[in-house]
Amino acid sequence: MVVKDSAGVTVGTITRVGKTADGAAAVAVNVDVDGKTVNLASSTLNLSPTGDAAVSSMTKAQIKAASGLPG
């Protein structure tokens, strides 16, 4: 699934969803951002109104900075 920021700009693509031990809830999401895997807390993502994308509360630049990736 594609990940976009609140302005609709594509940030990356979800590659893996980590769940709680009982499998009931997502806790972390791996996102491919410019070919690098970034681990995001699932709480930073929401489903878009159309259901075709996840929407991040952070911009691509903020995600890259928080993950130590070059700008």
PDB file of N, H, CA, C and O in Angstrom:
ATOM      1  N   MET A   1       0.854  -1.177   0.000  1.00  0.00           N
ATOM      2  CA  MET A   1       0.000   0.000   0.000  1.00  0.00           C
ATOM      3  C   MET A   1       0.896   1.234   0.000  1.00  0.00           C
ATOM      4  O   MET A   1       1.932   1.272   0.664  1.00  0.00           O
ATOM      5  N   VAL A   2       0.481   2.215  -0.742  1.00  0.00           N
ATOM      6  H   VAL A   2      -0.360   2.184  -1.281  1.00  0.00           H
ATOM      7  CA  VAL A   2       1.210   3.478  -0.825  1.00  0.00           C
ATOM      8  C   VAL A   2       0.999   4.290   0.460  1.00  0.00           C
ATOM      9  O   VAL A   2      -0.083   4.284   1.046  1.00  0.00           O
ATOM     10  N   VAL A   3       2.060   4.989   0.880  1.00  0.00           N
ATOM     11  H   VAL A   3       2.939   4.994   0.404  1.00  0.00           H
ATOM     12  CA  VAL A   3       1.977   5.909   2.021  1.00  0.00           C
ATOM     13  C   VAL A   3       2.133   7.323   1.475  1.00  0.00           C
ATOM     14  O   VAL A   3       3.075   7.616   0.739  1.00  0.00           O
ATOM     15  N   LYS A   4       1.200   8.193   1.846  1.00  0.00           N
ATOM     16  H   LYS A   4       0.435   7.955   2.444  1.00  0.00           H
ATOM     17  CA  LYS A   4       1.248   9.596   1.419  1.00  0.00           C
ATOM     18  C   LYS A   4       1.274  10.490   2.651  1.00  0.00           C
ATOM     19  O   LYS A   4       0.867  10.077   3.737  1.00  0.00           O
ATOM     20  N   ASP A   5       1.754  11.718   2.474  1.00  0.00           N
ATOM     21  H   ASP A   5       2.085  12.053   1.592  1.00  0.00           H
ATOM     22  CA  ASP A   5       1.666  12.669   3.581  1.00  0.00           C
ATOM     23  C   ASP A   5       0.317  13.371   3.506  1.00  0.00           C
ATOM     24  O   ASP A   5      -0.478  13.093   2.608  1.00  0.00           O
ATOM     25  N   SER A   6       0.054  14.269   4.432  1.00  0.00           N
ATOM     26  H   SER A   6       0.699  14.495   5.162  1.00  0.00           H
ATOM     27  CA  SER A   6      -1.268  14.907   4.491  1.00  0.00           C
ATOM     28  C   SER A   6      -1.565  15.791   3.281  1.00  0.00           C
ATOM     29  O   SER A   6      -2.720  16.135   3.034  1.00  0.00           O
ATOM     30  N   ALA A   7      -0.521  16.162   2.523  1.00  0.00           N
ATOM     31  H   ALA A   7       0.418  15.882   2.724  1.00  0.00           H
ATOM     32  CA  ALA A   7      -0.716  16.955   1.310  1.00  0.00           C
ATOM     33  C   ALA A   7      -0.941  16.077   0.083  1.00  0.00           C
ATOM     34  O   ALA A   7      -1.168  16.588  -1.013  1.00  0.00           O
ATOM     35  N   GLY A   8      -0.878  14.748   0.264  1.00  0.00           N
ATOM     36  H   GLY A   8      -0.693  14.332   1.155  1.00  0.00           H
ATOM     37  CA  GLY A   8      -1.096  13.833  -0.844  1.00  0.00           C
ATOM     38  C   GLY A   8       0.152  13.446  -1.601  1.00  0.00           C
ATOM     39  O   GLY A   8       0.078  12.770  -2.627  1.00  0.00           O
ATOM     40  N   VAL A   9       1.315  13.876  -1.096  1.00  0.00           N
ATOM     41  H   VAL A   9       1.376  14.426  -0.263  1.00  0.00           H
ATOM     42  CA  VAL A   9       2.582  13.540  -1.736  1.00  0.00           C
ATOM     43  C   VAL A   9       3.001  12.132  -1.309  1.00  0.00           C
ATOM     44  O   VAL A   9       2.966  11.809  -0.122  1.00  0.00           O
ATOM     45  N   THR A  10       3.395  11.294  -2.269  1.00  0.00           N
ATOM     46  H   THR A  10       3.423  11.556  -3.234  1.00  0.00           H
ATOM     47  CA  THR A  10       3.805   9.923  -1.959  1.00  0.00           C
ATOM     48  C   THR A  10       5.104   9.920  -1.166  1.00  0.00           C
ATOM     49  O   THR A  10       6.091  10.549  -1.550  1.00  0.00           O
ATOM     50  N   VAL A  11       5.080   9.199  -0.052  1.00  0.00           N
ATOM     51  H   VAL A  11       4.279   8.688   0.260  1.00  0.00           H
ATOM     52  CA  VAL A  11       6.235   9.075   0.840  1.00  0.00           C
ATOM     53  C   VAL A  11       6.969   7.769   0.559  1.00  0.00           C
ATOM     54  O   VAL A  11       8.199   7.744   0.529  1.00  0.00           O
ATOM     55  N   GLY A  12       6.229   6.690   0.355  1.00  0.00           N
ATOM     56  H   GLY A  12       5.230   6.711   0.379  1.00  0.00           H
ATOM     57  CA  GLY A  12       6.828   5.386   0.123  1.00  0.00           C
ATOM     58  C   GLY A  12       5.757   4.317   0.029  1.00  0.00           C
ATOM     59  O   GLY A  12       4.594   4.606  -0.251  1.00  0.00           O
ATOM     60  N   THR A  13       6.169   3.064   0.270  1.00  0.00           N
ATOM     61  H   THR A  13       7.114   2.830   0.498  1.00  0.00           H
ATOM     62  CA  THR A  13       5.270   1.922   0.174  1.00  0.00           C
ATOM     63  C   THR A  13       5.442   1.023   1.387  1.00  0.00           C
ATOM     64  O   THR A  13       6.567   0.727   1.789  1.00  0.00           O
ATOM     65  N   ILE A  14       4.336   0.590   1.969  1.00  0.00           N
ATOM     66  H   ILE A  14       3.422   0.831   1.641  1.00  0.00           H
ATOM     67  CA  ILE A  14       4.398  -0.335   3.107  1.00  0.00           C
ATOM     68  C   ILE A  14       4.915  -1.680   2.607  1.00  0.00           C
ATOM     69  O   ILE A  14       4.415  -2.224   1.623  1.00  0.00           O
ATOM     70  N   THR A  15       5.931  -2.211   3.307  1.00  0.00           N
ATOM     71  H   THR A  15       6.337  -1.770   4.107  1.00  0.00           H
ATOM     72  CA  THR A  15       6.496  -3.503   2.930  1.00  0.00           C
ATOM     73  C   THR A  15       6.236  -4.575   3.981  1.00  0.00           C
ATOM     74  O   THR A  15       6.321  -5.766   3.684  1.00  0.00           O
ATOM     75  N   ARG A  16       5.919  -4.165   5.206  1.00  0.00           N
ATOM     76  H   ARG A  16       5.849  -3.197   5.448  1.00  0.00           H
ATOM     77  CA  ARG A  16       5.665  -5.125   6.275  1.00  0.00           C
ATOM     78  C   ARG A  16       4.889  -4.440   7.390  1.00  0.00           C
ATOM     79  O   ARG A  16       5.091  -3.258   7.668  1.00  0.00           O
ATOM     80  N   VAL A  17       3.991  -5.202   8.031  1.00  0.00           N
ATOM     81  H   VAL A  17       3.827  -6.162   7.805  1.00  0.00           H
ATOM     82  CA  VAL A  17       3.251  -4.700   9.188  1.00  0.00           C
ATOM     83  C   VAL A  17       3.557  -5.610  10.370  1.00  0.00           C
ATOM     84  O   VAL A  17       3.307  -6.814  10.314  1.00  0.00           O
ATOM     85  N   GLY A  18       4.096  -5.034  11.438  1.00  0.00           N
ATOM     86  H   GLY A  18       4.299  -4.056  11.484  1.00  0.00           H
ATOM     87  CA  GLY A  18       4.368  -5.790  12.661  1.00  0.00           C
ATOM     88  C   GLY A  18       3.162  -5.705  13.577  1.00  0.00           C
ATOM     89  O   GLY A  18       2.581  -4.635  13.761  1.00  0.00           O
ATOM     90  N   LYS A  19       2.789  -6.851  14.155  1.00  0.00           N
ATOM     91  H   LYS A  19       3.261  -7.720  14.006  1.00  0.00           H
ATOM     92  CA  LYS A  19       1.594  -6.895  15.004  1.00  0.00           C
ATOM     93  C   LYS A  19       1.951  -7.284  16.432  1.00  0.00           C
ATOM     94  O   LYS A  19       3.057  -7.747  16.707  1.00  0.00           O
ATOM     95  N   THR A  20       1.000  -7.089  17.328  1.00  0.00           N
ATOM     96  H   THR A  20       0.101  -6.712  17.104  1.00  0.00           H
ATOM     97  CA  THR A  20       1.163  -7.524  18.712  1.00  0.00           C
ATOM     98  C   THR A  20       1.277  -9.047  18.733  1.00  0.00           C
ATOM     99  O   THR A  20       0.949  -9.708  17.747  1.00  0.00           O
ATOM    100  N   ALA A  21       1.735  -9.599  19.842  1.00  0.00           N
ATOM    101  H   ALA A  21       2.001  -9.062  20.642  1.00  0.00           H
ATOM    102  CA  ALA A  21       1.945 -11.043  19.957  1.00  0.00           C
ATOM    103  C   ALA A  21       0.686 -11.843  19.621  1.00  0.00           C
ATOM    104  O   ALA A  21       0.770 -12.931  19.052  1.00  0.00           O
ATOM    105  N   ASP A  22      -0.464 -11.306  19.973  1.00  0.00           N
ATOM    106  H   ASP A  22      -0.532 -10.423  20.435  1.00  0.00           H
ATOM    107  CA  ASP A  22      -1.712 -12.029  19.676  1.00  0.00           C
ATOM    108  C   ASP A  22      -2.243 -11.729  18.274  1.00  0.00           C
ATOM    109  O   ASP A  22      -3.271 -12.271  17.869  1.00  0.00           O
ATOM    110  N   GLY A  23      -1.546 -10.869  17.535  1.00  0.00           N
ATOM    111  H   GLY A  23      -0.711 -10.428  17.864  1.00  0.00           H
ATOM    112  CA  GLY A  23      -1.942 -10.563  16.164  1.00  0.00           C
ATOM    113  C   GLY A  23      -3.125  -9.630  16.038  1.00  0.00           C
ATOM    114  O   GLY A  23      -3.643  -9.425  14.941  1.00  0.00           O
ATOM    115  N   ALA A  24      -3.558  -9.063  17.152  1.00  0.00           N
ATOM    116  H   ALA A  24      -3.137  -9.230  18.043  1.00  0.00           H
ATOM    117  CA  ALA A  24      -4.778  -8.265  17.155  1.00  0.00           C
ATOM    118  C   ALA A  24      -4.593  -6.833  16.637  1.00  0.00           C
ATOM    119  O   ALA A  24      -5.534  -6.238  16.112  1.00  0.00           O
ATOM    120  N   ALA A  25      -3.394  -6.288  16.781  1.00  0.00           N
ATOM    121  H   ALA A  25      -2.630  -6.772  17.207  1.00  0.00           H
ATOM    122  CA  ALA A  25      -3.214  -4.889  16.407  1.00  0.00           C
ATOM    123  C   ALA A  25      -1.844  -4.657  15.788  1.00  0.00           C
ATOM    124  O   ALA A  25      -0.860  -5.287  16.174  1.00  0.00           O
ATOM    125  N   ALA A  26      -1.793  -3.745  14.822  1.00  0.00           N
ATOM    126  H   ALA A  26      -2.593  -3.233  14.508  1.00  0.00           H
ATOM    127  CA  ALA A  26      -0.525  -3.357  14.216  1.00  0.00           C
ATOM    128  C   ALA A  26       0.197  -2.410  15.158  1.00  0.00           C
ATOM    129  O   ALA A  26      -0.420  -1.509  15.727  1.00  0.00           O
ATOM    130  N   VAL A  27       1.502  -2.607  15.328  1.00  0.00           N
ATOM    131  H   VAL A  27       2.003  -3.339  14.866  1.00  0.00           H
ATOM    132  CA  VAL A  27       2.272  -1.730  16.197  1.00  0.00           C
ATOM    133  C   VAL A  27       3.369  -0.987  15.445  1.00  0.00           C
ATOM    134  O   VAL A  27       3.771   0.107  15.843  1.00  0.00           O
ATOM    135  N   ALA A  28       3.848  -1.580  14.362  1.00  0.00           N
ATOM    136  H   ALA A  28       3.522  -2.468  14.039  1.00  0.00           H
ATOM    137  CA  ALA A  28       4.907  -0.949  13.579  1.00  0.00           C
ATOM    138  C   ALA A  28       4.715  -1.293  12.112  1.00  0.00           C
ATOM    139  O   ALA A  28       4.142  -2.326  11.765  1.00  0.00           O
ATOM    140  N   VAL A  29       5.203  -0.408  11.263  1.00  0.00           N
ATOM    141  H   VAL A  29       5.668   0.432  11.545  1.00  0.00           H
ATOM    142  CA  VAL A  29       5.070  -0.597   9.826  1.00  0.00           C
ATOM    143  C   VAL A  29       6.421  -0.303   9.187  1.00  0.00           C
ATOM    144  O   VAL A  29       7.029   0.732   9.462  1.00  0.00           O
ATOM    145  N   ASN A  30       6.892  -1.207   8.339  1.00  0.00           N
ATOM    146  H   ASN A  30       6.398  -2.048   8.116  1.00  0.00           H
ATOM    147  CA  ASN A  30       8.087  -0.941   7.552  1.00  0.00           C
ATOM    148  C   ASN A  30       7.646  -0.287   6.258  1.00  0.00           C
ATOM    149  O   ASN A  30       6.732  -0.762   5.584  1.00  0.00           O
ATOM    150  N   VAL A  31       8.311   0.813   5.920  1.00  0.00           N
ATOM    151  H   VAL A  31       9.053   1.198   6.468  1.00  0.00           H
ATOM    152  CA  VAL A  31       7.968   1.559   4.712  1.00  0.00           C
ATOM    153  C   VAL A  31       9.227   1.733   3.877  1.00  0.00           C
ATOM    154  O   VAL A  31      10.271   2.131   4.395  1.00  0.00           O
ATOM    155  N   ASP A  32       9.133   1.436   2.588  1.00  0.00           N
ATOM    156  H   ASP A  32       8.285   1.112   2.167  1.00  0.00           H
ATOM    157  CA  ASP A  32      10.241   1.666   1.671  1.00  0.00           C
ATOM    158  C   ASP A  32      10.183   3.127   1.248  1.00  0.00           C
ATOM    159  O   ASP A  32       9.237   3.561   0.590  1.00  0.00           O
ATOM    160  N   VAL A  33      11.221   3.885   1.640  1.00  0.00           N
ATOM    161  H   VAL A  33      11.989   3.533   2.174  1.00  0.00           H
ATOM    162  CA  VAL A  33      11.322   5.304   1.287  1.00  0.00           C
ATOM    163  C   VAL A  33      12.604   5.473   0.472  1.00  0.00           C
ATOM    164  O   VAL A  33      13.706   5.370   1.012  1.00  0.00           O
ATOM    165  N   ASP A  34      12.462   5.726  -0.791  1.00  0.00           N
ATOM    166  H   ASP A  34      11.568   5.810  -1.230  1.00  0.00           H
ATOM    167  CA  ASP A  34      13.614   5.893  -1.685  1.00  0.00           C
ATOM    168  C   ASP A  34      14.577   4.717  -1.612  1.00  0.00           C
ATOM    169  O   ASP A  34      15.793   4.909  -1.612  1.00  0.00           O
ATOM    170  N   GLY A  35      14.042   3.499  -1.550  1.00  0.00           N
ATOM    171  H   GLY A  35      13.054   3.343  -1.550  1.00  0.00           H
ATOM    172  CA  GLY A  35      14.875   2.306  -1.549  1.00  0.00           C
ATOM    173  C   GLY A  35      15.430   1.906  -0.197  1.00  0.00           C
ATOM    174  O   GLY A  35      16.161   0.920  -0.103  1.00  0.00           O
ATOM    175  N   LYS A  36      15.105   2.636   0.842  1.00  0.00           N
ATOM    176  H   LYS A  36      14.511   3.437   0.766  1.00  0.00           H
ATOM    177  CA  LYS A  36      15.564   2.329   2.201  1.00  0.00           C
ATOM    178  C   LYS A  36      14.359   1.982   3.068  1.00  0.00           C
ATOM    179  O   LYS A  36      13.300   2.600   2.949  1.00  0.00           O
ATOM    180  N   THR A  37      14.526   0.989   3.941  1.00  0.00           N
ATOM    181  H   THR A  37      15.386   0.488   4.037  1.00  0.00           H
ATOM    182  CA  THR A  37      13.441   0.593   4.834  1.00  0.00           C
ATOM    183  C   THR A  37      13.439   1.464   6.078  1.00  0.00           C
ATOM    184  O   THR A  37      14.456   1.606   6.756  1.00  0.00           O
ATOM    185  N   VAL A  38      12.297   2.036   6.364  1.00  0.00           N
ATOM    186  H   VAL A  38      11.470   1.920   5.813  1.00  0.00           H
ATOM    187  CA  VAL A  38      12.095   2.898   7.528  1.00  0.00           C
ATOM    188  C   VAL A  38      11.017   2.255   8.388  1.00  0.00           C
ATOM    189  O   VAL A  38       9.993   1.809   7.871  1.00  0.00           O
ATOM    190  N   ASN A  39      11.241   2.207   9.692  1.00  0.00           N
ATOM    191  H   ASN A  39      12.072   2.570  10.113  1.00  0.00           H
ATOM    192  CA  ASN A  39      10.275   1.641  10.624  1.00  0.00           C
ATOM    193  C   ASN A  39       9.462   2.776  11.239  1.00  0.00           C
ATOM    194  O   ASN A  39      10.020   3.676  11.866  1.00  0.00           O
ATOM    195  N   LEU A  40       8.142   2.732  11.059  1.00  0.00           N
ATOM    196  H   LEU A  40       7.688   2.000  10.549  1.00  0.00           H
ATOM    197  CA  LEU A  40       7.254   3.754  11.613  1.00  0.00           C
ATOM    198  C   LEU A  40       6.289   3.129  12.606  1.00  0.00           C
ATOM    199  O   LEU A  40       5.851   1.993  12.423  1.00  0.00           O
ATOM    200  N   ALA A  41       5.962   3.864  13.649  1.00  0.00           N
ATOM    201  H   ALA A  41       6.318   4.786  13.797  1.00  0.00           H
ATOM    202  CA  ALA A  41       4.905   3.419  14.559  1.00  0.00           C
ATOM    203  C   ALA A  41       3.584   3.469  13.798  1.00  0.00           C
ATOM    204  O   ALA A  41       3.313   4.430  13.078  1.00  0.00           O
ATOM    205  N   SER A  42       2.780   2.451  13.955  1.00  0.00           N
ATOM    206  H   SER A  42       3.001   1.670  14.540  1.00  0.00           H
ATOM    207  CA  SER A  42       1.507   2.427  13.231  1.00  0.00           C
ATOM    208  C   SER A  42       0.611   3.598  13.625  1.00  0.00           C
ATOM    209  O   SER A  42      -0.280   3.984  12.868  1.00  0.00           O
ATOM    210  N   SER A  43       0.846   4.156  14.798  1.00  0.00           N
ATOM    211  H   SER A  43       1.570   3.842  15.413  1.00  0.00           H
ATOM    212  CA  SER A  43       0.037   5.290  15.256  1.00  0.00           C
ATOM    213  C   SER A  43       0.266   6.553  14.422  1.00  0.00           C
ATOM    214  O   SER A  43      -0.511   7.503  14.517  1.00  0.00           O
ATOM    215  N   THR A  44       1.322   6.572  13.608  1.00  0.00           N
ATOM    216  H   THR A  44       1.953   5.801  13.531  1.00  0.00           H
ATOM    217  CA  THR A  44       1.589   7.742  12.759  1.00  0.00           C
ATOM    218  C   THR A  44       0.876   7.661  11.421  1.00  0.00           C
ATOM    219  O   THR A  44       0.983   8.569  10.597  1.00  0.00           O
ATOM    220  N   LEU A  45       0.131   6.550  11.200  1.00  0.00           N
ATOM    221  H   LEU A  45       0.043   5.812  11.870  1.00  0.00           H
ATOM    222  CA  LEU A  45      -0.558   6.354   9.926  1.00  0.00           C
ATOM    223  C   LEU A  45      -2.059   6.219  10.115  1.00  0.00           C
ATOM    224  O   LEU A  45      -2.525   5.675  11.115  1.00  0.00           O
ATOM    225  N   ASN A  46      -2.801   6.715   9.153  1.00  0.00           N
ATOM    226  H   ASN A  46      -2.422   7.157   8.340  1.00  0.00           H
ATOM    227  CA  ASN A  46      -4.252   6.540   9.084  1.00  0.00           C
ATOM    228  C   ASN A  46      -4.601   6.104   7.674  1.00  0.00           C
ATOM    229  O   ASN A  46      -3.826   6.337   6.747  1.00  0.00           O
ATOM    230  N   LEU A  47      -5.733   5.486   7.501  1.00  0.00           N
ATOM    231  H   LEU A  47      -6.362   5.297   8.255  1.00  0.00           H
ATOM    232  CA  LEU A  47      -6.202   5.103   6.179  1.00  0.00           C
ATOM    233  C   LEU A  47      -6.830   6.313   5.496  1.00  0.00           C
ATOM    234  O   LEU A  47      -7.574   7.071   6.120  1.00  0.00           O
ATOM    235  N   SER A  48      -6.527   6.488   4.215  1.00  0.00           N
ATOM    236  H   SER A  48      -5.923   5.872   3.709  1.00  0.00           H
ATOM    237  CA  SER A  48      -7.113   7.608   3.465  1.00  0.00           C
ATOM    238  C   SER A  48      -8.615   7.410   3.352  1.00  0.00           C
ATOM    239  O   SER A  48      -9.098   6.286   3.487  1.00  0.00           O
ATOM    240  N   PRO A  49      -9.366   8.486   3.107  1.00  0.00           N
ATOM    241  CA  PRO A  49     -10.821   8.373   2.976  1.00  0.00           C
ATOM    242  C   PRO A  49     -11.257   7.392   1.884  1.00  0.00           C
ATOM    243  O   PRO A  49     -12.309   6.762   1.999  1.00  0.00           O
ATOM    244  N   THR A  50     -10.458   7.262   0.833  1.00  0.00           N
ATOM    245  H   THR A  50      -9.604   7.774   0.738  1.00  0.00           H
ATOM    246  CA  THR A  50     -10.804   6.341  -0.253  1.00  0.00           C
ATOM    247  C   THR A  50     -10.339   4.916   0.030  1.00  0.00           C
ATOM    248  O   THR A  50     -10.733   3.984  -0.672  1.00  0.00           O
ATOM    249  N   GLY A  51      -9.496   4.741   1.064  1.00  0.00           N
ATOM    250  H   GLY A  51      -9.176   5.498   1.633  1.00  0.00           H
ATOM    251  CA  GLY A  51      -9.027   3.417   1.437  1.00  0.00           C
ATOM    252  C   GLY A  51      -7.917   2.872   0.568  1.00  0.00           C
ATOM    253  O   GLY A  51      -7.545   1.706   0.700  1.00  0.00           O
ATOM    254  N   ASP A  52      -7.376   3.696  -0.323  1.00  0.00           N
ATOM    255  H   ASP A  52      -7.677   4.643  -0.431  1.00  0.00           H
ATOM    256  CA  ASP A  52      -6.342   3.201  -1.228  1.00  0.00           C
ATOM    257  C   ASP A  52      -4.923   3.575  -0.816  1.00  0.00           C
ATOM    258  O   ASP A  52      -3.970   3.232  -1.515  1.00  0.00           O
ATOM    259  N   ALA A  53      -4.770   4.269   0.305  1.00  0.00           N
ATOM    260  H   ALA A  53      -5.544   4.547   0.873  1.00  0.00           H
ATOM    261  CA  ALA A  53      -3.440   4.683   0.758  1.00  0.00           C
ATOM    262  C   ALA A  53      -3.449   4.881   2.264  1.00  0.00           C
ATOM    263  O   ALA A  53      -4.488   5.120   2.880  1.00  0.00           O
ATOM    264  N   ALA A  54      -2.257   4.773   2.835  1.00  0.00           N
ATOM    265  H   ALA A  54      -1.413   4.578   2.335  1.00  0.00           H
ATOM    266  CA  ALA A  54      -2.071   5.148   4.231  1.00  0.00           C
ATOM    267  C   ALA A  54      -1.599   6.597   4.231  1.00  0.00           C
ATOM    268  O   ALA A  54      -0.841   7.002   3.350  1.00  0.00           O
ATOM    269  N   VAL A  55      -2.036   7.370   5.201  1.00  0.00           N
ATOM    270  H   VAL A  55      -2.652   7.041   5.916  1.00  0.00           H
ATOM    271  CA  VAL A  55      -1.652   8.777   5.283  1.00  0.00           C
ATOM    272  C   VAL A  55      -0.809   8.975   6.531  1.00  0.00           C
ATOM    273  O   VAL A  55      -1.241   8.669   7.643  1.00  0.00           O
ATOM    274  N   SER A  56       0.393   9.489   6.335  1.00  0.00           N
ATOM    275  H   SER A  56       0.743   9.738   5.432  1.00  0.00           H
ATOM    276  CA  SER A  56       1.332   9.716   7.429  1.00  0.00           C
ATOM    277  C   SER A  56       1.099  11.089   8.053  1.00  0.00           C
ATOM    278  O   SER A  56       0.760  12.050   7.363  1.00  0.00           O
ATOM    279  N   SER A  57       1.286  11.162   9.358  1.00  0.00           N
ATOM    280  H   SER A  57       1.561  10.381   9.918  1.00  0.00           H
ATOM    281  CA  SER A  57       1.200  12.456  10.035  1.00  0.00           C
ATOM    282  C   SER A  57       2.495  13.251   9.849  1.00  0.00           C
ATOM    283  O   SER A  57       2.569  14.415  10.242  1.00  0.00           O
ATOM    284  N   MET A  58       3.520  12.625   9.248  1.00  0.00           N
ATOM    285  H   MET A  58       3.461  11.679   8.928  1.00  0.00           H
ATOM    286  CA  MET A  58       4.800  13.291   9.000  1.00  0.00           C
ATOM    287  C   MET A  58       5.028  13.408   7.491  1.00  0.00           C
ATOM    288  O   MET A  58       4.509  12.609   6.711  1.00  0.00           O
ATOM    289  N   THR A  59       5.803  14.406   7.095  1.00  0.00           N
ATOM    290  H   THR A  59       6.224  15.055   7.729  1.00  0.00           H
ATOM    291  CA  THR A  59       6.189  14.550   5.693  1.00  0.00           C
ATOM    292  C   THR A  59       7.323  13.572   5.391  1.00  0.00           C
ATOM    293  O   THR A  59       7.914  12.991   6.302  1.00  0.00           O
ATOM    294  N   LYS A  60       7.615  13.399   4.120  1.00  0.00           N
ATOM    295  H   LYS A  60       7.134  13.871   3.380  1.00  0.00           H
ATOM    296  CA  LYS A  60       8.722  12.536   3.720  1.00  0.00           C
ATOM    297  C   LYS A  60      10.031  13.040   4.325  1.00  0.00           C
ATOM    298  O   LYS A  60      10.834  12.244   4.811  1.00  0.00           O
ATOM    299  N   ALA A  61      10.250  14.341   4.301  1.00  0.00           N
ATOM    300  H   ALA A  61       9.598  14.988   3.907  1.00  0.00           H
ATOM    301  CA  ALA A  61      11.472  14.920   4.865  1.00  0.00           C
ATOM    302  C   ALA A  61      11.568  14.639   6.367  1.00  0.00           C
ATOM    303  O   ALA A  61      12.648  14.329   6.871  1.00  0.00           O
ATOM    304  N   GLN A  62      10.455  14.745   7.076  1.00  0.00           N
ATOM    305  H   GLN A  62       9.578  14.997   6.667  1.00  0.00           H
ATOM    306  CA  GLN A  62      10.457  14.467   8.516  1.00  0.00           C
ATOM    307  C   GLN A  62      10.748  12.995   8.794  1.00  0.00           C
ATOM    308  O   GLN A  62      11.486  12.672   9.724  1.00  0.00           O
ATOM    309  N   ILE A  63      10.173  12.107   7.994  1.00  0.00           N
ATOM    310  H   ILE A  63       9.573  12.370   7.238  1.00  0.00           H
ATOM    311  CA  ILE A  63      10.422  10.674   8.161  1.00  0.00           C
ATOM    312  C   ILE A  63      11.896  10.368   7.905  1.00  0.00           C
ATOM    313  O   ILE A  63      12.527   9.636   8.669  1.00  0.00           O
ATOM    314  N   LYS A  64      12.429  10.922   6.847  1.00  0.00           N
ATOM    315  H   LYS A  64      11.917  11.516   6.227  1.00  0.00           H
ATOM    316  CA  LYS A  64      13.840  10.680   6.518  1.00  0.00           C
ATOM    317  C   LYS A  64      14.755  11.218   7.613  1.00  0.00           C
ATOM    318  O   LYS A  64      15.719  10.556   7.997  1.00  0.00           O
ATOM    319  N   ALA A  65      14.462  12.409   8.114  1.00  0.00           N
ATOM    320  H   ALA A  65      13.679  12.947   7.802  1.00  0.00           H
ATOM    321  CA  ALA A  65      15.286  13.001   9.173  1.00  0.00           C
ATOM    322  C   ALA A  65      15.221  12.174  10.448  1.00  0.00           C
ATOM    323  O   ALA A  65      16.248  11.936  11.084  1.00  0.00           O
ATOM    324  N   ALA A  66      14.020  11.733  10.829  1.00  0.00           N
ATOM    325  H   ALA A  66      13.186  11.927  10.312  1.00  0.00           H
ATOM    326  CA  ALA A  66      13.847  10.943  12.054  1.00  0.00           C
ATOM    327  C   ALA A  66      14.515   9.574  11.932  1.00  0.00           C
ATOM    328  O   ALA A  66      14.888   8.973  12.940  1.00  0.00           O
ATOM    329  N   SER A  67      14.665   9.084  10.710  1.00  0.00           N
ATOM    330  H   SER A  67      14.362   9.573   9.891  1.00  0.00           H
ATOM    331  CA  SER A  67      15.250   7.768  10.484  1.00  0.00           C
ATOM    332  C   SER A  67      16.746   7.837  10.171  1.00  0.00           C
ATOM    333  O   SER A  67      17.394   6.810   9.970  1.00  0.00           O
ATOM    334  N   GLY A  68      17.279   9.044  10.133  1.00  0.00           N
ATOM    335  H   GLY A  68      16.753   9.878  10.296  1.00  0.00           H
ATOM    336  CA  GLY A  68      18.698   9.211   9.853  1.00  0.00           C
ATOM    337  C   GLY A  68      19.069   9.058   8.384  1.00  0.00           C
ATOM    338  O   GLY A  68      20.241   8.881   8.052  1.00  0.00           O
ATOM    339  N   LEU A  69      18.068   9.127   7.500  1.00  0.00           N
ATOM    340  H   LEU A  69      17.116   9.271   7.769  1.00  0.00           H
ATOM    341  CA  LEU A  69      18.342   9.042   6.071  1.00  0.00           C
ATOM    342  C   LEU A  69      18.716  10.416   5.543  1.00  0.00           C
ATOM    343  O   LEU A  69      18.212  11.428   6.030  1.00  0.00           O
ATOM    344  N   PRO A  70      19.604  10.458   4.542  1.00  0.00           N
ATOM    345  CA  PRO A  70      19.934  11.768   3.951  1.00  0.00           C
ATOM    346  C   PRO A  70      18.733  12.392   3.277  1.00  0.00           C
ATOM    347  O   PRO A  70      17.912  11.701   2.674  1.00  0.00           O
ATOM    348  N   GLY A  71      18.636  13.738   3.389  1.00  0.00           N
ATOM    349  H   GLY A  71      19.303  14.299   3.879  1.00  0.00           H
ATOM    350  CA  GLY A  71      17.538  14.529   2.858  1.00  0.00           C
ATOM    351  C   GLY A  71      17.127  14.198   1.502  1.00  0.00           C
ATOM    352  O   GLY A  71      16.204  14.815   0.969  1.00  0.00           O
TER     353      GLY A  71
END
